[in-house]
Amino acid sequence: MKNSIEIAGFKAYVNDLENLLEKTIQLSDEYVLDPSHRHTLQLLNADAIAGYDHILNAAKHALNAFQRGENVANDLGLEICLRASLQRQISKAITIMGLKEGDMNICAISINCNNKIMDHLEQFLGNRDDTVINPDLDHLKNIYGFSESEMRIYGSIENLMMERMAILILEI
């Protein structure tokens, strides 16, 4: 089975973070395509993401890490969080990519789940809006400490983040 990856953005208000995280696990298990394959539904802070290709690349790298036995986290969703945040430490990754209560731009990544999972997620998150995944350059420069010269060299924030992700993989 080829891995199925779906990405969606949401503008949401999180009023009970613990309940949201429990619901995410429940949905992942309910909508799994094949229980014999690794699957997840991971929610991340979309404000720390540099676009669709950045998060897709992080998901693919996380899957590959599990295949090679080079994963840092025991959970696929956390491995995606690590890769996307360019971190080796889970606590730092969660600080950057984790959800908080209140108004949030959320990026949802489903791996090997039925495509109806995003429709169901929309029912309780509301306001699907894939534009929240688009990069905010100034915000991302502040989060990751990128310089203007790095931005010029790589041509886009997405290219820069994917290059840093590749370097991170070599260091793990």
MDAnalysis code that builds the backbone (N, CA, C; Angstrom):
import MDAnalysis as mda
import numpy as np

u = mda.Universe.empty(516, n_residues=172, atom_resindex=np.repeat(np.arange(172), 3), trajectory=True)
u.add_TopologyAttr("name", ["N", "CA", "C"] * 172)
u.add_TopologyAttr("resid", np.arange(1, 173))
u.add_TopologyAttr("resname", ["MET", "LYS", "ASN", "SER", "ILE", "GLU", "ILE", "ALA", "GLY", "PHE", "LYS", "ALA", "TYR", "VAL", "ASN", "ASP", "LEU", "GLU", "ASN", "LEU", "LEU", "GLU", "LYS", "THR", "ILE", "GLN", "LEU", "SER", "ASP", "GLU", "TYR", "VAL", "LEU", "ASP", "PRO", "SER", "HIS", "ARG", "HIS", "THR", "LEU", "GLN", "LEU", "LEU", "ASN", "ALA", "ASP", "ALA", "ILE", "ALA", "GLY", "TYR", "ASP", "HIS", "ILE", "LEU", "ASN", "ALA", "ALA", "LYS", "HIS", "ALA", "LEU", "ASN", "ALA", "PHE", "GLN", "ARG", "GLY", "GLU", "ASN", "VAL", "ALA", "ASN", "ASP", "LEU", "GLY", "LEU", "GLU", "ILE", "CYS", "LEU", "ARG", "ALA", "SER", "LEU", "GLN", "ARG", "GLN", "ILE", "SER", "LYS", "ALA", "ILE", "THR", "ILE", "MET", "GLY", "LEU", "LYS", "GLU", "GLY", "ASP", "MET", "ASN", "ILE", "CYS", "ALA", "ILE", "SER", "ILE", "ASN", "CYS", "ASN", "ASN", "LYS", "ILE", "MET", "ASP", "HIS", "LEU", "GLU", "GLN", "PHE", "LEU", "GLY", "ASN", "ARG", "ASP", "ASP", "THR", "VAL", "ILE", "ASN", "PRO", "ASP", "LEU", "ASP", "HIS", "LEU", "LYS", "ASN", "ILE", "TYR", "GLY", "PHE", "SER", "GLU", "SER", "GLU", "MET", "ARG", "ILE", "TYR", "GLY", "SER", "ILE", "GLU", "ASN", "LEU", "MET", "MET", "GLU", "ARG", "MET", "ALA", "ILE", "LEU", "ILE", "LEU", "GLU", "ILE"])
u.atoms.positions = np.array([
    [0.845, -1.191, 0.000],
    [0.000, 0.000, 0.000],
    [0.884, 1.246, 0.000],
    [0.646, 2.138, -0.936],
    [1.341, 3.418, -0.983],
    [0.757, 4.312, 0.105],
    [1.615, 5.084, 0.764],
    [1.135, 5.960, 1.830],
    [0.248, 7.058, 1.271],
    [-0.874, 7.264, 1.914],
    [-1.812, 8.320, 1.562],
    [-1.617, 9.476, 2.538],
    [-1.272, 10.645, 2.000],
    [-1.047, 11.821, 2.843],
    [-2.008, 12.908, 2.399],
    [-2.752, 13.453, 3.360],
    [-3.661, 14.559, 3.077],
    [-3.365, 15.694, 4.052],
    [-3.387, 16.910, 3.542],
    [-3.069, 18.095, 4.336],
    [-4.194, 19.109, 4.173],
    [-4.605, 19.703, 5.280],
    [-5.659, 20.723, 5.239],
    [-5.380, 21.781, 6.300],
    [-5.860, 22.977, 6.050],
    [-5.724, 24.069, 7.009],
    [-7.076, 24.434, 7.592],
    [-7.052, 24.931, 8.826],
    [-8.275, 25.328, 9.521],
    [-8.025, 26.583, 10.340],
    [-8.989, 27.478, 10.329],
    [-9.025, 28.577, 11.289],
    [-9.963, 28.093, 12.383],
    [-9.456, 28.003, 13.582],
    [-10.247, 27.377, 14.637],
    [-10.109, 28.138, 15.948],
    [-11.042, 27.852, 16.824],
    [-10.934, 28.301, 18.212],
    [-10.842, 27.047, 19.063],
    [-9.736, 26.892, 19.759],
    [-9.524, 25.722, 20.612],
    [-9.894, 26.107, 22.036],
    [-10.985, 25.507, 22.530],
    [-11.397, 25.840, 23.893],
    [-11.050, 24.735, 24.888],
    [-10.793, 23.527, 24.412],
    [-10.419, 22.416, 25.287],
    [-9.370, 21.581, 24.565],
    [-8.118, 21.918, 24.795],
    [-7.012, 21.298, 24.076],
    [-6.951, 19.792, 24.335],
    [-7.113, 19.370, 25.562],
    [-7.049, 17.941, 25.893],
    [-8.120, 17.156, 25.140],
    [-9.326, 17.685, 25.092],
    [-10.423, 17.033, 24.370],
    [-10.115, 16.966, 22.868],
    [-9.558, 18.039, 22.320],
    [-9.205, 18.072, 20.902],
    [-8.171, 16.998, 20.574],
    [-7.164, 16.853, 21.417],
    [-6.126, 15.856, 21.181],
    [-6.690, 14.433, 21.286],
    [-7.580, 14.209, 22.242],
    [-8.234, 12.895, 22.367],
    [-9.085, 12.601, 21.136],
    [-9.815, 13.601, 20.656],
    [-10.661, 13.443, 19.471],
    [-9.807, 13.137, 18.239],
    [-8.641, 13.751, 18.154],
    [-7.734, 13.518, 17.032],
    [-7.287, 12.051, 16.988],
    [-6.926, 11.500, 18.133],
    [-6.526, 10.091, 18.209],
    [-7.692, 9.183, 17.831],
    [-8.863, 9.514, 18.345],
    [-10.063, 8.717, 18.045],
    [-10.360, 8.726, 16.543],
    [-10.289, 9.897, 15.921],
    [-10.554, 10.003, 14.484],
    [-9.533, 9.215, 13.675],
    [-8.266, 9.305, 14.069],
    [-7.217, 8.576, 13.369],
    [-7.505, 7.079, 13.373],
    [-7.913, 6.568, 14.498],
    [-8.214, 5.134, 14.595],
    [-9.508, 4.766, 13.874],
    [-10.463, 5.683, 13.888],
    [-11.765, 5.423, 13.257],
    [-11.677, 5.437, 11.729],
    [-10.836, 6.289, 11.179],
    [-10.771, 6.472, 9.727],
    [-9.549, 5.824, 9.078],
    [-8.855, 4.952, 9.794],
    [-7.664, 4.303, 9.256],
    [-8.024, 3.462, 8.030],
    [-7.189, 3.530, 7.003],
    [-7.421, 2.758, 5.784],
    [-7.042, 1.293, 5.971],
    [-5.905, 1.050, 6.599],
    [-5.415, -0.315, 6.784],
    [-4.660, -0.369, 8.104],
    [-5.235, -1.035, 9.116],
    [-4.603, -1.064, 10.439],
    [-3.196, -1.657, 10.457],
    [-2.818, -2.387, 9.417],
    [-1.477, -2.968, 9.387],
    [-0.415, -1.954, 8.953],
    [-0.840, -0.758, 8.527],
    [0.089, 0.299, 8.123],
    [0.056, 1.440, 9.134],
    [1.214, 2.064, 9.306],
    [1.330, 3.195, 10.227],
    [0.376, 4.300, 9.767],
    [-0.350, 4.899, 10.720],
    [-1.302, 5.953, 10.382],
    [-1.326, 6.994, 11.497],
    [-1.783, 8.180, 11.144],
    [-1.910, 9.233, 12.150],
    [-2.782, 10.366, 11.615],
    [-3.287, 11.147, 12.531],
    [-3.881, 12.447, 12.246],
    [-3.173, 13.403, 13.190],
    [-2.348, 14.274, 12.650],
    [-1.565, 15.190, 13.468],
    [-2.018, 16.619, 13.211],
    [-2.224, 17.368, 14.278],
    [-2.573, 18.782, 14.184],
    [-1.381, 19.603, 14.637],
    [-1.033, 20.609, 13.832],
    [0.119, 21.457, 14.121],
    [-0.258, 22.931, 14.006],
    [0.550, 23.772, 14.620],
    [0.393, 25.213, 14.512],
    [0.781, 25.632, 13.092],
    [-0.193, 26.005, 12.294],
    [0.053, 26.350, 10.891],
    [0.916, 27.601, 10.755],
    [0.971, 28.444, 11.772],
    [1.775, 29.659, 11.693],
    [3.277, 29.357, 11.653],
    [3.662, 28.121, 12.007],
    [5.072, 27.733, 11.997],
    [5.424, 26.908, 10.769],
    [4.533, 26.886, 9.789],
    [4.726, 26.079, 8.586],
    [4.969, 26.989, 7.388],
    [5.906, 26.571, 6.542],
    [6.307, 27.385, 5.391],
    [5.667, 26.908, 4.095],
    [4.452, 26.403, 4.171],
    [3.742, 26.021, 2.963],
    [3.490, 24.531, 2.859],
    [2.700, 24.188, 1.845],
    [2.267, 22.815, 1.619],
    [3.453, 21.865, 1.421],
    [4.422, 22.249, 0.589],
    [5.561, 21.373, 0.320],
    [6.391, 21.117, 1.577],
    [6.504, 22.127, 2.438],
    [7.247, 21.967, 3.693],
    [6.621, 20.870, 4.549],
    [5.324, 20.914, 4.743],
    [4.689, 19.935, 5.630],
    [4.596, 18.564, 4.959],
    [4.394, 18.532, 3.651],
    [4.387, 17.258, 2.932],
    [5.764, 16.591, 3.045],
    [6.812, 17.371, 2.871],
    [8.180, 16.871, 3.000],
    [8.432, 16.329, 4.407],
    [7.961, 17.038, 5.429],
    [8.129, 16.585, 6.816],
    [7.426, 15.249, 7.034],
    [6.227, 15.103, 6.487],
    [5.478, 13.850, 6.633],
    [6.213, 12.696, 5.944],
    [6.721, 12.945, 4.742],
    [7.455, 11.899, 4.015],
    [8.733, 11.515, 4.751],
    [9.449, 12.509, 5.265],
    [10.670, 12.227, 6.021],
    [10.359, 11.424, 7.283],
    [9.254, 11.743, 7.940],
    [8.869, 11.009, 9.146],
    [8.560, 9.549, 8.815],
    [7.805, 9.323, 7.746],
    [7.505, 7.952, 7.319],
    [8.784, 7.192, 6.981],
    [9.674, 7.846, 6.256],
    [10.944, 7.210, 5.892],
    [11.785, 6.886, 7.129],
    [11.761, 7.777, 8.116],
    [12.524, 7.532, 9.350],
    [12.031, 6.267, 10.044],
    [10.717, 6.072, 10.075],
    [10.174, 4.853, 10.684],
    [10.563, 3.626, 9.873],
    [10.533, 3.742, 8.556],
    [10.917, 2.607, 7.700],
    [12.374, 2.200, 7.924],
    [13.233, 3.183, 8.096],
    [14.664, 2.917, 8.282],
    [15.028, 2.623, 9.738],
    [14.061, 2.804, 10.649],
    [14.349, 2.626, 12.070],
    [15.169, 3.767, 12.639],
    [15.073, 4.948, 12.022],
    [15.832, 6.122, 12.454],
    [14.944, 7.192, 13.075],
    [13.736, 6.810, 13.462],
    [12.824, 7.771, 14.070],
    [13.312, 8.153, 15.465],
    [13.077, 9.405, 15.829],
    [13.434, 9.920, 17.144],
    [12.263, 9.696, 18.102],
    [11.064, 9.972, 17.638],
    [9.851, 9.803, 18.448],
    [9.268, 8.411, 18.205],
    [8.505, 7.931, 19.167],
    [7.826, 6.640, 19.008],
    [6.484, 6.786, 18.304],
    [6.060, 8.008, 18.062],
    [4.757, 8.307, 17.480],
    [4.970, 9.019, 16.140],
    [4.279, 8.571, 15.105],
    [4.432, 9.169, 13.781],
    [4.077, 10.654, 13.791],
    [3.024, 11.027, 14.479],
    [2.632, 12.434, 14.546],
    [3.711, 13.304, 15.169],
    [4.323, 12.812, 16.243],
    [5.413, 13.563, 16.878],
    [6.646, 13.622, 15.978],
    [6.870, 12.561, 15.233],
    [8.009, 12.562, 14.298],
    [7.797, 13.627, 13.213],
    [6.567, 13.773, 12.752],
    [6.247, 14.833, 11.787],
    [6.508, 16.193, 12.425],
    [6.074, 16.350, 13.657],
    [6.275, 17.602, 14.388],
    [7.766, 17.937, 14.495],
    [8.573, 16.948, 14.838],
    [10.025, 17.147, 14.925],
    [10.606, 17.596, 13.596],
    [10.266, 16.870, 12.552],
    [10.826, 17.156, 11.225],
    [10.377, 18.537, 10.736],
    [9.102, 18.836, 10.886],
    [8.579, 20.122, 10.401],
    [9.160, 21.300, 11.169],
    [9.429, 21.109, 12.464],
    [9.933, 22.204, 13.301],
    [11.451, 22.349, 13.251],
    [12.110, 21.435, 12.522],
    [13.566, 21.458, 12.380],
    [14.274, 21.238, 13.717],
    [13.661, 20.430, 14.569],
    [14.195, 20.187, 15.901],
    [14.551, 18.719, 16.100],
    [15.424, 18.465, 17.077],
    [15.748, 17.100, 17.482],
    [15.104, 16.766, 18.823],
    [14.690, 17.787, 19.551],
    [14.081, 17.582, 20.868],
    [12.569, 17.781, 20.772],
    [11.849, 16.801, 21.294],
    [10.384, 16.832, 21.235],
    [9.831, 18.067, 21.933],
    [10.377, 18.427, 23.095],
    [9.843, 19.582, 23.837],
    [9.977, 20.874, 23.033],
    [11.092, 21.046, 22.333],
    [11.276, 22.243, 21.497],
    [10.323, 22.214, 20.301],
    [10.154, 21.031, 19.708],
    [9.248, 20.898, 18.566],
    [7.821, 21.251, 18.967],
    [7.401, 20.785, 20.131],
    [6.043, 21.063, 20.602],
    [5.879, 22.549, 20.913],
    [6.920, 23.179, 21.438],
    [6.849, 24.623, 21.695],
    [6.595, 25.385, 20.392],
    [7.251, 24.956, 19.320],
    [7.103, 25.628, 18.027],
    [5.807, 25.239, 17.320],
    [5.521, 23.954, 17.245],
    [4.425, 23.432, 16.417],
    [3.157, 23.075, 17.186],
    [3.233, 23.077, 18.511],
    [2.100, 22.619, 19.308],
    [0.904, 23.560, 19.280],
    [-0.241, 22.999, 19.599],
    [-1.480, 23.776, 19.664],
    [-1.625, 24.417, 21.034],
    [-2.393, 25.482, 21.056],
    [-2.701, 26.188, 22.300],
    [-4.188, 26.501, 22.306],
    [-4.712, 26.788, 23.464],
    [-6.117, 27.167, 23.527],
    [-6.274, 28.597, 23.023],
    [-7.419, 28.852, 22.394],
    [-7.705, 30.156, 21.817],
    [-7.771, 30.070, 20.304],
    [-7.727, 31.234, 19.651],
    [-7.740, 31.270, 18.189],
    [-6.444, 30.672, 17.660],
    [-6.571, 29.781, 16.681],
    [-5.404, 29.095, 16.124],
    [-5.580, 28.876, 14.633],
    [-4.488, 28.971, 13.925],
    [-4.411, 28.456, 12.555],
    [-3.819, 27.063, 12.686],
    [-4.553, 26.065, 12.201],
    [-4.158, 24.676, 12.392],
    [-3.916, 24.009, 11.050],
    [-2.822, 23.261, 10.990],
    [-2.526, 22.411, 9.845],
    [-2.787, 20.975, 10.277],
    [-3.657, 20.289, 9.560],
    [-3.958, 18.886, 9.843],
    [-3.295, 18.024, 8.788],
    [-2.593, 16.986, 9.245],
    [-1.943, 16.040, 8.347],
    [-2.488, 14.665, 8.666],
    [-3.091, 14.018, 7.679],
    [-3.539, 12.647, 7.892],
    [-2.695, 11.740, 7.010],
    [-2.267, 10.647, 7.608],
    [-1.479, 9.663, 6.878],
    [-2.200, 8.324, 6.983],
    [-2.483, 7.761, 5.822],
    [-3.151, 6.466, 5.701],
    [-4.505, 6.429, 6.409],
    [-5.231, 7.533, 6.264],
    [-6.597, 7.623, 6.776],
    [-7.541, 7.882, 5.603],
    [-8.771, 7.500, 5.747],
    [-9.794, 7.753, 4.744],
    [-9.901, 9.253, 4.513],
    [-10.098, 9.664, 3.247],
    [-10.150, 11.103, 2.948],
    [-11.344, 11.808, 3.585],
    [-12.292, 11.072, 4.132],
    [-13.428, 11.679, 4.840],
    [-13.025, 12.227, 6.199],
    [-11.808, 11.905, 6.654],
    [-11.372, 12.355, 7.976],
    [-11.342, 13.884, 8.064],
    [-10.945, 14.553, 6.988],
    [-10.875, 16.023, 7.012],
    [-12.273, 16.630, 7.079],
    [-13.246, 15.992, 6.418],
    [-14.628, 16.468, 6.522],
    [-15.116, 16.362, 7.960],
    [-14.792, 15.248, 8.597],
    [-15.214, 15.068, 9.986],
    [-14.484, 16.049, 10.900],
    [-13.223, 16.265, 10.640],
    [-12.444, 17.220, 11.429],
    [-13.040, 18.619, 11.304],
    [-13.488, 18.939, 10.108],
    [-14.107, 20.249, 9.858],
    [-15.382, 20.430, 10.680],
    [-16.081, 19.347, 10.950],
    [-17.317, 19.440, 11.724],
    [-17.078, 19.956, 13.139],
    [-15.931, 19.601, 13.728],
    [-15.725, 20.113, 15.085],
    [-14.666, 21.205, 15.176],
    [-13.800, 21.359, 14.148],
    [-12.879, 22.495, 14.124],
    [-13.512, 23.687, 13.420],
    [-14.284, 23.385, 12.363],
    [-14.921, 24.436, 11.575],
    [-13.930, 25.177, 10.699],
    [-14.454, 25.980, 9.831],
    [-13.678, 26.930, 9.027],
    [-12.434, 26.349, 8.348],
    [-12.639, 25.359, 7.489],
    [-11.488, 24.878, 6.715],
    [-10.988, 26.017, 5.841],
    [-9.696, 26.255, 5.921],
    [-9.084, 27.347, 5.185],
    [-7.620, 26.986, 4.916],
    [-7.373, 26.437, 3.747],
    [-6.026, 25.982, 3.414],
    [-5.017, 27.120, 3.287],
    [-5.481, 28.368, 3.213],
    [-4.543, 29.492, 3.115],
    [-3.734, 29.677, 4.401],
    [-4.166, 29.103, 5.529],
    [-3.398, 29.253, 6.769],
    [-2.054, 28.537, 6.689],
    [-1.903, 27.659, 5.690],
    [-0.644, 26.936, 5.507],
    [0.369, 27.792, 4.734],
    [-0.106, 28.844, 4.075],
    [0.796, 29.734, 3.334],
    [1.751, 30.421, 4.305],
    [3.011, 30.569, 3.931],
    [4.004, 31.110, 4.863],
    [3.870, 32.605, 5.118],
    [4.071, 32.982, 6.373],
    [4.216, 34.371, 6.785],
    [5.711, 34.572, 7.031],
    [6.388, 35.176, 6.065],
    [7.851, 35.255, 6.086],
    [8.414, 35.871, 7.358],
    [7.873, 37.005, 7.776],
    [8.406, 37.674, 8.969],
    [8.238, 36.795, 10.208],
    [7.073, 36.170, 10.331],
    [6.816, 35.298, 11.479],
    [7.775, 34.097, 11.478],
    [7.961, 33.491, 10.329],
    [8.841, 32.326, 10.232],
    [10.302, 32.703, 10.485],
    [10.724, 33.871, 10.015],
    [12.096, 34.324, 10.279],
    [12.315, 34.474, 11.780],
    [11.309, 34.985, 12.484],
    [11.413, 35.131, 13.940],
    [11.462, 33.776, 14.638],
    [10.631, 32.850, 14.225],
    [10.591, 31.530, 14.861],
    [11.905, 30.787, 14.674],
    [12.395, 30.767, 13.439],
    [13.537, 29.920, 13.104],
    [14.870, 30.655, 13.028],
    [14.848, 31.980, 13.146],
    [16.089, 32.742, 13.136],
    [16.773, 32.816, 11.782],
    [15.997, 32.798, 10.711],
    [16.578, 32.877, 9.368],
    [17.030, 34.303, 9.086],
    [18.128, 34.404, 8.352],
    [18.624, 35.717, 7.963],
    [18.152, 36.047, 6.546],
    [18.251, 37.317, 6.202],
    [17.890, 37.753, 4.847],
    [18.789, 37.090, 3.806],
    [20.075, 36.939, 4.133],
    [20.998, 36.331, 3.162],
    [20.627, 34.860, 2.921],
    [20.225, 34.127, 3.958],
    [19.778, 32.743, 3.761],
    [18.557, 32.701, 2.844],
    [17.663, 33.636, 3.064],
    [16.440, 33.693, 2.249],
    [16.810, 33.923, 0.778],
    [17.748, 34.824, 0.517],
    [18.164, 35.100, -0.858],
    [18.842, 33.882, -1.483],
    [19.693, 33.216, -0.735],
    [20.435, 32.060, -1.256],
    [19.476, 30.951, -1.700],
    [18.476, 30.665, -0.882],
    [17.578, 29.540, -1.171],
    [16.368, 29.928, -2.009],
    [16.111, 31.203, -2.158],
    [15.057, 31.659, -3.054],
    [13.665, 31.685, -2.449],
    [13.410, 30.860, -1.446],
    [12.104, 30.884, -0.771],
    [12.257, 30.292, 0.628],
    [11.353, 30.646, 1.479],
    [11.367, 30.119, 2.846],
    [11.151, 28.610, 2.834],
    [10.328, 28.144, 1.905],
    [10.064, 26.708, 1.805],
    [11.339, 25.943, 1.432],
    [12.081, 26.448, 0.457],
    [13.339, 25.805, 0.066],
    [14.331, 25.791, 1.221],
    [14.411, 26.901, 1.935],
    [15.318, 27.002, 3.077],
    [14.939, 25.994, 4.159],
    [13.653, 25.891, 4.462],
    [13.208, 24.962, 5.506],
    [13.454, 23.514, 5.085],
    [13.217, 23.195, 3.829],
    [13.448, 21.817, 3.378],
    [14.945, 21.483, 3.392],
    [15.799, 22.456, 3.080],
    [17.243, 22.237, 3.164],
    [17.654, 21.998, 4.615],
    [17.128, 22.803, 5.524],
    [17.452, 22.615, 6.948],
    [16.923, 21.263, 7.434],
    [15.770, 20.849, 6.937],
    [15.222, 19.540, 7.307],
    [16.154, 18.434, 6.835],
    [16.676, 18.569, 5.629],
    [17.610, 17.572, 5.096],
    [18.878, 17.509, 5.945],
    [19.365, 18.644, 6.378],
    [20.550, 18.687, 7.236],
    [20.247, 18.024, 8.583],
    [19.075, 18.290, 9.117],
    [18.661, 17.691, 10.385],
    [18.664, 16.167, 10.273],
    [18.180, 15.666, 9.171],
    [18.111, 14.214, 8.948],
    [19.523, 13.619, 8.974],
    [20.483, 14.317, 8.394],
    [21.855, 13.822, 8.382],
    [22.452, 13.799, 9.787],
    [21.999, 14.698, 10.643],
    [22.537, 14.801, 11.999],
    [21.925, 13.788, 12.956],
    [20.741, 13.279, 12.617],
    [20.043, 12.366, 13.536],
    [20.682, 10.996, 13.502],
])
